[in-house]
Amino acid sequence: MSLAAYQRALPLLRIPFSIYLMPVFWFGLSALQGPWSGWRGVGVFVVLHLLAYPASNGYNSYYDRDEGSIGGLKAPPKVTAELLHLVWLFDALAVAGAALLSLPFAALVVVYLLVSKAYSYEGIRLKKYPLLSTLVVVVFQGAFTFLMTQVGVGGGAAHIFEKTNLLLALVSTLFLCGSYPLTQVYQHEEDARRGDRTLSLRLGIRGTFVFAAVGLLAGAATLGLAYWLRQEIRPLLLFLVATGPVVFLFGRWAWLVWHDEKAANFEHTMRMNQVSSLCLSAAFVAMLFWR
C-alpha cells in the first residue's frame, strides 16, 4: 500500500458526482419554516456531500467493479483494496462529523450508510431487485435525506413533522423516482452481465423515459399542492421558472432517444444530471431568500 495507490482509488469516491445530489439538501432547508442554524447547515453539507455520499459511491464501485462508464466517471480506474480503506475512513469521518452537530443527526447518517451498503454488498445486494432497490434509493436519497438535513441543522420536531413539510419530503422522493432510473439507462449491458436487474433494464430505454416523465410530473403536482396549502405562491413561481431548462432538455433528450436509442448514453445522462442539479439547487436557494 502506498500513497499513490490511494490517489488512484480516490476518483472512485466520485466526490464531484455527489454534488449532483445538492437539490435535496437545499430543498430541505428551503422547506423548513422554523429557525435553523447556518453554521450547522455548512456542517450538514460537508458530512453528506463530501463524506457520506462519496463513501457510498466508493462502496458501490468496490462491489460493482465497473469496466464501463459510471456516474461522474467515463473511464473508471481499476478497483483495488485501497478503495475500501478510503470508504471506511470517509464513513468514520461522516459519523464523527455528524456527531459534532447532533446525536440524532449522527444516528440518521449511520442508518443511511448502512442502507447504502446493503444496496451494494454482495451478501445482500439490493441492487439485484429492481423494485426494492428503486424504492430504497428514492426513499433514502429523497425523503429520508430531506428530513435528515432538517434534523442536522437543528429544525424543531413540530416544524419537521408538520403536514406540508412531510408532503414536500414526499416530493423529493417523487423527483428521485423520476430521475433515478435515468441514471441507469446507459448501463443496461453491464448491469445485465452482473445479474443486476435494475428498474431501467426492466422498463427498457423508452419505458424508462415514460416512467421518468410520470414521476417528475407527480412530483411537480405534489409540490404545487404543498405550496398551495402553505399559501406560498412565490416559491412555486421560482420553481417553475428555474426548471424550465430542465423540462426543455429532458423533452429534447426523450425525443432523440425515441428516434435513436443510442442517444441514451453517458454524455447525455451526465448533461441531464448537471443541468437539473444546478437549476433545482438555484430554485431552492432562491426560495431561502425570497419567501
Backbone torsions as a table, in degrees:
resi	resn	phi	psi	omega
1	MET	NA	136.3	-178.7
2	SER	-143.7	165.7	178.5
3	LEU	-60.5	-37.7	-179.9
4	ALA	-62.2	-37.0	179.5
5	ALA	-64.8	-39.6	177.9
6	TYR	-69.2	-35.4	177.7
7	GLN	-64.8	-36.8	178.1
8	ARG	-70.2	-30.9	-179.4
9	ALA	-80.8	-25.0	-174.1
10	LEU	-54.8	-41.1	-179.3
11	PRO	-58.6	-25.0	-178.8
12	LEU	-72.4	-10.9	171.2
13	LEU	-73.6	-19.9	173.9
14	ARG	51.4	53.3	-178.9
15	ILE	-60.2	-44.4	177.1
16	PRO	-58.2	-36.8	179.3
17	PHE	-65.1	-32.8	178.8
18	SER	-62.2	-26.8	-179.8
19	ILE	-66.0	-23.8	178.7
20	TYR	-63.9	-17.4	179.4
21	LEU	-86.1	5.0	-179.2
22	MET	-53.5	-37.7	-173.4
23	PRO	-54.4	-36.1	-179.0
24	VAL	-65.2	-39.5	177.6
25	PHE	-61.1	-52.4	-178.8
26	TRP	-65.9	-34.7	178.2
27	PHE	-63.2	-44.8	178.5
28	GLY	-59.4	-42.2	179.2
29	LEU	-67.1	-44.3	-176.8
30	SER	-66.7	-27.9	-176.8
31	ALA	-83.6	-20.7	-175.5
32	LEU	-73.9	114.8	-174.7
33	GLN	-83.8	-21.2	179.3
34	GLY	-86.6	177.1	-179.8
35	PRO	-70.4	150.0	175.4
36	TRP	-149.6	162.5	-173.7
37	SER	-92.7	126.1	179.1
38	GLY	-64.1	-43.4	-178.4
39	TRP	-68.0	-32.2	174.9
40	ARG	-69.8	-29.3	175.4
41	GLY	-61.7	-42.2	176.1
42	VAL	-61.7	-43.4	180.0
43	GLY	-62.7	-42.3	178.5
44	VAL	-62.5	-42.0	178.9
45	PHE	-59.6	-46.2	-179.3
46	VAL	-63.2	-46.4	-178.6
47	VAL	-60.3	-45.1	-176.3
48	LEU	-76.9	-54.1	-169.2
49	HIS	-85.0	-25.3	-178.3
50	LEU	-105.7	-10.5	-178.1
51	LEU	-127.0	-61.9	-173.6
52	ALA	-67.3	-49.3	179.9
53	TYR	-62.6	-46.7	177.4
54	PRO	-59.9	-37.5	177.5
55	ALA	-61.5	-41.8	178.4
56	SER	-66.3	-41.8	177.5
57	ASN	-59.2	-47.3	-178.0
58	GLY	-64.2	-40.0	179.5
59	TYR	-65.3	-40.4	177.0
60	ASN	-62.2	-43.2	179.5
61	SER	-65.8	-35.0	-178.5
62	TYR	-61.4	-40.4	-178.1
63	TYR	-90.3	-26.3	177.8
64	ASP	-76.4	-37.3	-177.4
65	ARG	48.8	52.2	-178.4
66	ASP	-61.2	139.8	172.8
67	GLU	-104.5	-22.2	176.7
68	GLY	-99.7	-171.9	-176.4
69	SER	-64.8	142.7	173.9
70	ILE	-131.7	168.9	-176.6
71	GLY	-52.4	115.1	178.2
72	GLY	91.3	-12.8	-179.4
73	LEU	-135.2	116.4	178.7
74	LYS	-75.3	-35.0	-179.8
75	ALA	-131.4	84.4	-176.6
76	PRO	-67.2	143.2	177.0
77	PRO	-71.0	166.9	179.6
78	LYS	-67.0	139.9	-179.8
79	VAL	-77.0	133.9	177.7
80	THR	-131.3	172.5	-179.9
81	ALA	-62.7	-27.6	-179.3
82	GLU	-61.5	-29.4	178.9
83	LEU	-61.9	-43.0	-179.9
84	LEU	-65.7	-34.6	176.1
85	HIS	-62.4	-42.0	178.4
86	LEU	-65.0	-37.9	178.8
87	VAL	-60.1	-47.6	-179.5
88	TRP	-64.0	-37.5	178.2
89	LEU	-63.5	-46.8	-179.0
90	PHE	-67.5	-35.3	174.5
91	ASP	-58.7	-49.6	-177.3
92	ALA	-62.5	-43.0	179.4
93	LEU	-65.4	-37.5	179.6
94	ALA	-63.9	-46.3	-178.7
95	VAL	-67.9	-42.5	179.3
96	ALA	-63.7	-44.3	178.8
97	GLY	-63.8	-39.5	178.5
98	ALA	-64.8	-38.5	-179.7
99	ALA	-64.6	-30.2	177.1
100	LEU	-66.9	-25.7	179.6
101	LEU	-84.8	-51.4	175.6
102	SER	-172.4	149.1	179.7
103	LEU	-68.2	-39.2	175.7
104	PRO	-60.1	-40.3	177.8
105	PHE	-63.7	-42.8	179.3
106	ALA	-60.5	-41.3	179.2
107	ALA	-61.9	-40.3	178.8
108	LEU	-67.6	-37.3	177.1
109	VAL	-63.8	-41.2	177.4
110	VAL	-60.3	-44.6	178.6
111	VAL	-59.9	-46.1	179.9
112	TYR	-58.7	-46.0	-178.1
113	LEU	-64.8	-39.6	179.8
114	LEU	-66.8	-42.5	179.7
115	VAL	-65.4	-40.6	179.6
116	SER	-63.4	-31.7	178.1
117	LYS	-75.2	-35.9	175.7
118	ALA	-62.8	-29.6	177.8
119	TYR	-62.7	-36.2	-172.2
120	SER	-108.1	-31.4	-171.9
121	TYR	-57.4	131.8	-173.2
122	GLU	-61.9	-26.2	179.5
123	GLY	-75.3	-18.9	178.6
124	ILE	-118.8	-57.8	173.8
125	ARG	49.1	64.9	176.2
126	LEU	-56.1	-24.3	-177.7
127	LYS	-61.2	-19.1	179.9
128	LYS	-73.7	-16.8	-174.3
129	TYR	-111.2	108.0	-168.8
130	PRO	-58.5	-47.2	-176.6
131	LEU	-74.0	-44.2	-179.3
132	LEU	-64.4	-44.3	-178.9
133	SER	-65.4	-39.1	177.9
134	THR	-64.8	-43.3	179.0
135	LEU	-60.4	-44.5	-179.6
136	VAL	-62.2	-45.9	-177.8
137	VAL	-64.9	-48.4	-174.0
138	VAL	-70.5	-29.4	177.5
139	VAL	-76.3	-47.0	-173.7
140	PHE	-80.3	-32.7	174.6
141	GLN	-86.2	-11.7	178.6
142	GLY	-101.8	-99.9	-173.5
143	ALA	-59.2	-41.5	-178.5
144	PHE	-61.7	-47.1	179.9
145	THR	-67.8	-37.5	175.4
146	PHE	-54.4	-52.1	-179.1
147	LEU	-72.7	-35.8	177.8
148	MET	-61.7	-39.2	176.5
149	THR	-60.2	-44.9	-179.2
150	GLN	-65.5	-36.9	175.4
151	VAL	-65.2	-42.6	-177.5
152	GLY	-62.4	-34.9	-178.0
153	VAL	-87.3	1.8	175.4
154	GLY	93.4	21.3	178.0
155	GLY	-64.6	144.2	179.9
156	GLY	-77.7	151.8	-177.5
157	ALA	-59.6	-38.3	-179.1
158	ALA	-61.5	-37.3	179.7
159	HIS	-78.3	-38.9	-177.8
160	ILE	-66.2	-39.8	-177.2
161	PHE	-95.5	11.2	174.5
162	GLU	-65.4	141.6	-167.1
163	LYS	-59.5	-40.2	-179.5
164	THR	-72.7	-28.0	175.9
165	ASN	-67.6	-41.1	176.9
166	LEU	-66.0	-33.7	177.3
167	LEU	-65.5	-39.4	177.4
168	LEU	-70.0	-31.6	173.4
169	ALA	-61.9	-40.3	175.9
170	LEU	-61.9	-37.2	178.0
171	VAL	-57.8	-43.4	-179.3
172	SER	-62.4	-35.0	176.5
173	THR	-70.5	-39.8	178.7
174	LEU	-64.5	-40.3	176.9
175	PHE	-63.1	-41.4	177.1
176	LEU	-64.9	-36.7	179.3
177	CYS	-61.2	-34.4	177.7
178	GLY	-78.6	-38.4	-173.3
179	SER	-89.7	-29.1	-174.7
180	TYR	-59.9	-47.5	179.2
181	PRO	-60.0	-26.2	178.6
182	LEU	-66.2	-26.8	178.8
183	THR	-74.3	-11.4	-179.7
184	GLN	-101.0	-5.9	-164.4
185	VAL	-68.4	-24.2	-179.0
186	TYR	-98.1	3.1	-175.7
187	GLN	-110.9	17.8	-175.0
188	HIS	-57.3	-45.8	-176.1
189	GLU	-63.6	-45.0	-177.8
190	GLU	-71.6	-38.0	177.6
191	ASP	-63.6	-41.9	179.6
192	ALA	-64.5	-38.1	179.7
193	ARG	-63.0	-36.6	-179.8
194	ARG	-82.2	-11.8	-177.0
195	GLY	86.8	15.6	177.9
196	ASP	-89.9	107.2	-178.8
197	ARG	-87.6	77.2	-177.5
198	THR	-69.1	162.3	-179.4
199	LEU	-62.0	-41.4	179.9
200	SER	-62.5	-38.0	178.1
201	LEU	-64.6	-39.5	179.2
202	ARG	-69.7	-36.8	-177.7
203	LEU	-77.4	-27.1	-172.0
204	GLY	84.7	170.3	-176.2
205	ILE	-61.9	-55.3	-178.0
206	ARG	-65.4	-40.7	179.5
207	GLY	-60.4	-34.5	178.2
208	THR	-62.7	-41.6	-178.8
209	PHE	-70.7	-36.4	176.6
210	VAL	-65.2	-45.6	178.5
211	PHE	-59.8	-43.3	179.8
212	ALA	-61.7	-44.4	-179.4
213	ALA	-61.6	-42.0	179.7
214	VAL	-64.8	-44.8	180.0
215	GLY	-62.4	-43.9	-179.0
216	LEU	-68.3	-38.5	177.5
217	LEU	-66.4	-39.8	177.8
218	ALA	-63.7	-39.8	177.7
219	GLY	-63.9	-44.6	-179.7
220	ALA	-64.2	-40.2	179.9
221	ALA	-66.1	-40.9	179.6
222	THR	-68.5	-37.1	176.4
223	LEU	-62.4	-44.3	177.7
224	GLY	-59.6	-41.6	178.5
225	LEU	-62.7	-43.7	-178.5
226	ALA	-62.4	-44.3	-179.7
227	TYR	-71.3	-29.9	175.5
228	TRP	-66.3	-42.2	177.7
229	LEU	-64.2	-32.1	178.3
230	ARG	-82.7	-9.0	-175.7
231	GLN	58.4	43.4	178.4
232	GLU	-118.5	98.3	-176.8
233	ILE	-85.6	-35.1	-176.5
234	ARG	-59.8	-46.8	177.9
235	PRO	-58.3	-37.8	179.1
236	LEU	-65.3	-41.5	178.3
237	LEU	-65.2	-41.2	176.9
238	LEU	-59.9	-42.1	179.5
239	PHE	-63.1	-45.9	-178.1
240	LEU	-63.0	-41.1	180.0
241	VAL	-67.7	-46.5	-175.2
242	ALA	-68.6	-28.6	-177.4
243	THR	-91.0	1.2	176.3
244	GLY	-54.2	-49.2	178.3
245	PRO	-61.6	-32.1	179.3
246	VAL	-66.9	-45.7	179.4
247	VAL	-61.8	-43.5	179.5
248	PHE	-62.3	-47.6	-177.3
249	LEU	-65.1	-41.1	179.1
250	PHE	-64.3	-44.5	179.6
251	GLY	-61.4	-42.7	179.4
252	ARG	-65.3	-42.5	179.5
253	TRP	-64.1	-43.3	179.0
254	ALA	-61.2	-40.4	178.7
255	TRP	-62.5	-44.0	178.3
256	LEU	-61.9	-43.7	-178.8
257	VAL	-66.1	-36.4	-178.9
258	TRP	-62.8	-30.1	-179.9
259	HIS	-95.2	-22.1	178.4
260	ASP	-155.8	107.4	-175.1
261	GLU	-65.9	-13.0	176.5
262	LYS	-66.8	-16.3	177.8
263	ALA	-71.0	-12.5	175.9
264	ALA	-83.0	66.6	-173.2
265	ASN	-117.7	178.7	-177.4
266	PHE	-59.5	-46.1	-175.5
267	GLU	-61.6	-46.9	-180.0
268	HIS	-66.0	-37.8	-179.7
269	THR	-64.4	-45.4	-179.5
270	MET	-66.2	-37.2	177.8
271	ARG	-64.1	-41.0	178.2
272	MET	-62.9	-43.5	178.6
273	ASN	-60.6	-45.2	-177.4
274	GLN	-63.8	-49.2	-176.7
275	VAL	-65.8	-45.4	-178.8
276	SER	-65.8	-38.6	178.9
277	SER	-63.5	-46.6	-178.4
278	LEU	-66.3	-43.7	-177.1
279	CYS	-68.7	-44.2	180.0
280	LEU	-67.2	-41.0	177.9
281	SER	-61.6	-42.4	178.7
282	ALA	-60.9	-40.5	179.7
283	ALA	-63.3	-45.8	-175.9
284	PHE	-73.8	-33.3	174.2
285	VAL	-64.5	-41.7	178.4
286	ALA	-60.9	-36.6	179.0
287	MET	-64.0	-27.3	178.4
288	LEU	-65.7	-29.8	-173.6
289	PHE	-105.6	-22.4	-177.8
290	TRP	-126.2	75.1	177.5
291	ARG	-84.3	NA	NA
